[in-house]
Amino acid sequence: MNENKILLIFERAGEVLVTCLALIFSDFNIHPWSAWTLWLITAAVLMVLYEVYWIRYFRSKKTMKDFYSNLLGVPVAGATLPVCAFFLLGVYGKNILMIIAVAILGIGHIGIHLNHRKELLL
């Protein structure tokens, strides 16, 4: 309800763009092994950490503090980890459109989460 409207627009636009681009381009499919594969592996590790975040959240008391918590030093892990994973997917696919879309998503999604966490601490 109290979300910054500009951040909300960035988040929604980023969600649509990232989803569409991930479905449209084949740049993100698995390619033969190369040094670039390390970007894909790192993105996958971040998504595994994102799943760990959710497991930890659902095993907790499910408070807002739990929802906006950090994981292994990553601030607001529920927002940061998937955004970083998709950014690395864009790097892996060498797809500048995905990287730009993820930047738009990150501004909104991470920004909203940081604002909510700041409200909790006040």
C-alpha positions as CSV (number, residue, x, y, z in Angstrom):
1,M,0.0,0.0,0.0
2,N,2.8,2.4,0.9
3,E,5.0,1.5,-2.0
4,N,6.8,4.1,-4.0
5,K,4.8,4.3,-7.3
6,I,7.9,4.9,-9.4
7,L,9.6,1.8,-7.9
8,L,6.4,-0.2,-8.5
9,I,6.3,0.9,-12.2
10,F,10.0,-0.2,-12.5
11,E,9.2,-3.5,-10.8
12,R,6.2,-4.3,-13.0
13,A,7.8,-3.3,-16.2
14,G,10.9,-5.3,-15.3
15,E,8.8,-8.4,-14.5
16,V,7.1,-8.3,-17.8
17,L,10.3,-7.6,-19.8
18,V,12.4,-10.2,-18.1
19,T,9.7,-12.9,-18.4
20,C,9.1,-12.1,-22.1
21,L,12.8,-11.9,-23.0
22,A,13.5,-15.2,-21.2
23,L,10.8,-16.9,-23.3
24,I,11.6,-15.2,-26.6
25,F,15.4,-15.6,-26.9
26,S,17.2,-18.9,-27.1
27,D,20.5,-17.2,-25.9
28,F,19.8,-18.6,-22.4
29,N,19.7,-22.3,-23.4
30,I,22.6,-24.5,-22.4
31,H,25.5,-24.3,-24.8
32,P,28.6,-26.5,-25.1
33,W,31.0,-26.0,-22.2
34,S,33.1,-22.8,-22.3
35,A,34.3,-20.2,-19.8
36,W,30.9,-18.5,-20.3
37,T,29.2,-21.6,-18.7
38,L,30.6,-20.4,-15.3
39,W,28.1,-17.5,-15.6
40,L,25.3,-20.0,-15.9
41,I,26.6,-22.1,-13.0
42,T,26.8,-19.0,-10.8
43,A,23.2,-18.0,-11.8
44,A,22.1,-21.5,-10.9
45,V,23.8,-21.3,-7.5
46,L,22.1,-18.0,-6.8
47,M,18.7,-19.6,-7.6
48,V,19.5,-22.5,-5.2
49,L,20.3,-19.9,-2.5
50,Y,17.0,-18.3,-3.3
51,E,15.3,-21.6,-2.7
52,V,17.2,-21.9,0.6
53,Y,15.9,-18.4,1.5
54,W,12.3,-19.6,1.0
55,I,12.8,-22.8,2.9
56,R,14.3,-20.8,5.8
57,Y,11.3,-18.3,5.6
58,F,8.7,-21.1,5.6
59,R,10.4,-22.8,8.6
60,S,10.4,-19.5,10.5
61,K,7.6,-17.7,12.2
62,K,6.9,-16.0,8.9
63,T,7.2,-12.4,10.2
64,M,7.9,-9.4,8.1
65,K,11.4,-9.4,9.6
66,D,11.9,-12.9,8.3
67,F,10.6,-12.0,4.9
68,Y,13.0,-9.1,4.4
69,S,16.0,-10.8,6.0
70,N,19.5,-11.3,4.6
71,L,21.0,-14.6,3.6
72,L,24.8,-15.2,3.8
73,G,25.3,-11.4,3.8
74,V,23.1,-10.8,0.8
75,P,20.7,-8.0,1.8
76,V,16.9,-8.6,1.3
77,A,17.8,-12.0,-0.2
78,G,14.2,-12.6,-1.4
79,A,14.6,-9.8,-3.9
80,T,18.3,-9.6,-4.5
81,L,19.1,-13.3,-5.3
82,P,16.7,-13.8,-8.2
83,V,17.5,-10.4,-9.7
84,C,21.2,-11.2,-9.6
85,A,20.6,-14.7,-11.1
86,F,18.7,-13.2,-14.0
87,F,21.4,-10.6,-14.5
88,L,24.0,-13.4,-14.7
89,L,21.7,-15.3,-17.1
90,G,21.7,-12.2,-19.3
91,V,25.5,-12.1,-19.2
92,Y,25.7,-15.8,-20.0
93,G,23.4,-15.3,-23.0
94,K,25.3,-12.1,-24.0
95,N,21.9,-10.5,-24.2
96,I,22.0,-6.8,-23.5
97,L,18.2,-6.5,-23.6
98,M,17.9,-9.0,-20.7
99,I,20.6,-7.1,-18.8
100,I,18.7,-3.8,-19.2
101,A,15.4,-5.5,-18.3
102,V,17.0,-7.0,-15.2
103,A,18.4,-3.6,-14.2
104,I,14.9,-2.1,-14.5
105,L,13.5,-5.0,-12.4
106,G,16.2,-4.7,-9.9
107,I,15.6,-1.0,-9.3
108,G,12.0,-1.6,-8.6
109,H,12.0,-5.0,-6.8
110,I,15.1,-4.5,-4.6
111,G,14.2,-0.8,-4.0
112,I,10.7,-1.8,-2.8
113,H,12.1,-4.5,-0.5
114,L,14.7,-2.1,0.9
115,N,12.0,0.5,1.7
116,H,9.9,-2.1,3.4
117,R,12.8,-3.3,5.5
118,K,13.7,0.3,6.4
119,E,10.1,0.8,7.6
120,L,10.4,-2.3,9.8
121,L,13.5,-0.9,11.4
122,L,12.0,2.5,12.2
